[in-house]
């Protein structure tokens, strides 16, 4: 975890706050872009649609030069990120969360600790549970093993005991993950892709609160300061609309 957080700190220290009217990344074009963080491998930015990130190697040669892209340095950084992510996930598993046979439940859902929230990966099952328990459903669209702000959201808020207690009484949780290093079944990849399209998610992390019928009540895109208290206050506001 320490190694992973040190990578996040290094990324945060490279804040650029540079504005672009448009930014082309492959087939996608973003408008009113403000680049907030530049690392050896990625840029992170806000735009009209929320928050996003892009691999510098996928930008035009001029932009690669502009952001001082070095292929060798990028490869070294990606290797360090992969090692840090692997160590983090190994640490989580060693705490005692056993992987269930049913892939619709996240590994940490098997943990009995009250400080750990249980995350499903099957939205229809979550909606059925929400109807039977008179709860709402929170979807967490994340890049769990590569997106710095997703990892920070998980570490600072979604893994906190206060959030687990709140979720136990009010929420059914669904993790919609788009990892780059963690294996997933093809069925789960396809289901997550369809959910991303259904809810028009174009930036990570994005947390969406829906009712038991799947109707959106509100969303938070990106990581916001304020900790668990601010996050839960916003969820309460969504549920009262």
N, C-alpha and C positions, 0 to 999 in steps of 0.2 A: 504493500500500500504506500509506503514512504517513497519508493521509487516512482510510483505512478503519480503521486501528488507533486513530486518535484518536477516532473515533466509538465504538469499543469501550470505550476508556478512559472516555469521558464516560458511557456506559451503566453501567459498573461503579461509577463514583463515585456513582451515584444509588441505591445499594442501599437497600432499604426494610426488609426482614426483618419484614414485617407478616403476621400470621396471620389466616386465614379458615377457618371450619369447612367452608363450601362456597363455591364460586365458579362462577357460571353464565356461560357464554360461548356465546351462541347456543343450539343444541340440546344442548350438552355441559355437564355439571356435574362439577366436580372437588371432591374432598374432602381435608380436612387440608392446606390450601394455605398455603404460606409464600411471599409475594411477595419476591423477592430483588433485582430490578432494575426500576426504573420509568424509562422514557424518555418523550419527547414523544409517541411513537406507540404504544408497546407496554409490557406488563408481562411479566416473566419470573418463573417460579415453580417451586417443587417441590410435589409432591402425592403421594398414595398410589401413583400409577402411575409416578412418575419425575419428569421435568422437562417443562415446557411453556411456551408463551408465548401471548399473546393481544393483538390490536389493541384499544386502549382504546376506539376508536369502536364496537366490537362489544359493549361492556359496557352495563349499564343506565345510564340518565341519572344515578342517584345515585352509581354507581361512577365514571362519567366525571368528575363533580364532585369526588369524593373524591380522584381521582388528578390533579386540576387539568388536565384535558384541554382543549386549545385547538386548535380545528380549523385555524386559520391557522398556528400554530406547527408542528403536525403535518405539514401539507402541505409546509412549508419543509424540515423534517427529512427527510421521505421523499424529497424532491428531492435533497438532499445525499447521502443514502444511495445513491440510484440512481446519482448521478454518481461517487461513490467506488467503488461496485461495478463500474461500467463501466470506470473507469480501471484498477482492479485486474485485471480480465479482459483488458483490452488489453495490460497489462504482461506478463501470463502468456503471451499469444499471441506477443508480440514477442520473447520469449526464444527462440522457435524451434519451438514445438510446433505442427505443422501439423495441421489437422483432417482425419481420414481420411474416406473415402467411407462406410465402415461405421460407423453410429452406435453400434454395440455397443462401440466403443472410445472412451474419453475423449480429447480433443485432446492432453493431455500424455502419453498413452501412446505417441505416436509419437516422443517425444524419446528420444534415445539416451543421455542423461546418466545415469550410475549413481546420481545423487542424486535422481532422479525415479521414483516408483513408477507402474506402469501400472495404470489402473483400467478395468475392463469395465463395461458396463451390462446385460449379458445373463446372468442367473443360470444358466439351463440350460447355456449354453456354458461358463461358469465351472466348473460342477460336472463337466462332461466333462473339462475341462482338469485339474482337481484330481485326478480319478481316474487320469488318464494320468500325472500327475507326482507322485502320492502326496503331495498337499498338502491343506491345509484352505482354506476360503473365508471371507473377512472381508467382511461387508456393512456399508457405511457409509450409514445413513439420515440424510440431511442436507438442510438448506435453504441451499444453498451461497452464495446471493447476498443473503440477508436475515437469517439467524440468526447473531447475534454469536458464540455459543459454538461453532457449527459452523465458522465462519470461523477462530476462534482454534484449534480442534482441528486444522484443516487446516494452518494456518500454523505452529503450534508442534510438531506431532507427525507428521501424515501426510505433510508435505512434507519432513521431515528425512531426511538421508542414512542415518541409523541405521535408520529405519523401512524405507526402500527396500531396504536390504541384507537385513534380516530377512524382508521380504515376498518378495524374490526367491528365497530358499531354502525358505520354508515356506508361503507363502500365494498364493492367487489372489484378487484384489481386485475387489469389485463396488461401484460407487457408485449408490445409490438416491436420486436427487435430486428435491426438491420445490421448485424455484426459483420466484421471483415475477417475475423480470425476464428471465431467460435463456430463449430459445425452446427448446421441445422438440416432438418429433413427438407426435401423438395416441397412436400405438402405445406410445411410451416412457412417456408420462403414465399410460396405462392399466396398463401392466406394473408401473410403480412403485407405483401405487395398490393393485394386487392384492398386491404383496409386502408393503406396509405392513399390509394386512389379515391376510395369512397369518401374519406374525410378531408381530401385535398391537403394532405400534409406535405410541405416542401421545405421543412427545416427541422433540425433536431437540437435539443429535445422539444417535443410538443406533448403536452398533457391535455387530454380532452375529457370532460365530464359529460356523460350521457345518462338519460333516464333508462328505466328497465325496458323500454321499447326501442332503444338505440337512438333516440333523438338528442342532438347535441344541445347542452345547456351552457357551455362556455369552454374556452381553451386558454392555455398559457403556452406561448411559444418562447423558447429560450430559457436561460437561467436568470432568475431575478434575485436581487439581494433581499434580505429580510428573514431568511431562515424558515424554520418549520411554521412558526406562528403566522407569518405573512402568507405562506402557501396555503395553509388551512383556512385562513380568513377569506382568501380568494375563492376557494372551493365552496365555502359557505355562501358567499355572494352569488356564485353561479347557481347554486341549488335553490336560491330564493327568488330567482328571476321569474 
